[in-house]
Amino acid sequence: MTPANRRRAEPSVLAAIHHPLRRRLLDLIYIDGPATASRLAEATGELVGNISHHLKVLSAAGVIEEAPELAKNRRERWWRVADTSSYSWSIADAKGDPAAELVAATAEDANLAHHVGKVRQWFDMRYEFEEPWVRAAYATERWLTLTPSRLDELSERIEELVREYADEPSEGDDAHKVFFFAHAIPARP
């Protein structure tokens, strides 16, 4: 069941977002702000034509939109992240539709790989950071006994807290972008 304040992400949105290059493009636009295909090609080492193709897929899915006010001429196209903050999805949304189930399962797998990749990236580069950053990097795990409604409550409380930090970014020379993610799933030891 999708929470009342959330919009269910359709399979086309999941497929668009969870392609590795498109996910990277979204991260770059989210972190660095609006960009052109040329700037994104330079940042990724990809060809401009390839980037343009993937930007069109993201645009068709509604996860990015043009920012025409940034263009210096009619040929220049700038892209920004659209409002996707209210998207929610679960593989349960696809139940009974084999194609949608495959897209959702593939998206879950890609999402986990993305998260693990960010942690591995940190492991590789943490020695480039000052000690306070190495000490501040955070991971936690706990075994909890919850009902589905209490797990929903926990996820909403965490989301509210994370949203507060996203809405009030730190400033100063020692401020860096921090990738935050959390998983809470039924599991067995």
Rosetta blueprint (number, residue, H / E / L):
1 M L
2 T L
3 P L
4 A L
5 N L
6 R L
7 R E
8 R E
9 A L
10 E L
11 P H
12 S H
13 V H
14 L H
15 A H
16 A H
17 I H
18 H L
19 H L
20 P H
21 L H
22 R H
23 R H
24 R H
25 L H
26 L H
27 D H
28 L H
29 I H
30 Y H
31 I H
32 D H
33 G L
34 P L
35 A E
36 T E
37 A H
38 S H
39 R H
40 L H
41 A H
42 E H
43 A H
44 T H
45 G L
46 E L
47 L L
48 V H
49 G H
50 N H
51 I H
52 S H
53 H H
54 H H
55 L H
56 K H
57 V H
58 L H
59 S H
60 A H
61 A L
62 G L
63 V L
64 I E
65 E E
66 E E
67 A L
68 P H
69 E H
70 L H
71 A L
72 K L
73 N L
74 R L
75 R L
76 E L
77 R L
78 W E
79 W E
80 R E
81 V E
82 A L
83 D L
84 T L
85 S L
86 S L
87 Y E
88 S E
89 W L
90 S L
91 I H
92 A H
93 D H
94 A H
95 K L
96 G L
97 D L
98 P H
99 A H
100 A H
101 E H
102 L H
103 V H
104 A H
105 A H
106 T H
107 A H
108 E H
109 D H
110 A H
111 N H
112 L H
113 A H
114 H H
115 H H
116 V H
117 G H
118 K H
119 V H
120 R H
121 Q H
122 W H
123 F H
124 D H
125 M H
126 R H
127 Y H
128 E H
129 F L
130 E L
131 E H
132 P H
133 W H
134 V H
135 R H
136 A H
137 A L
138 Y L
139 A L
140 T L
141 E L
142 R L
143 W L
144 L L
145 T L
146 L L
147 T L
148 P H
149 S H
150 R H
151 L H
152 D H
153 E H
154 L H
155 S H
156 E H
157 R H
158 I H
159 E H
160 E H
161 L H
162 V H
163 R H
164 E H
165 Y H
166 A H
167 D H
168 E L
169 P L
170 S L
171 E L
172 G L
173 D L
174 D L
175 A L
176 H L
177 K L
178 V L
179 F L
180 F L
181 F L
182 A L
183 H L
184 A L
185 I L
186 P L
187 A L
188 R L
189 P L
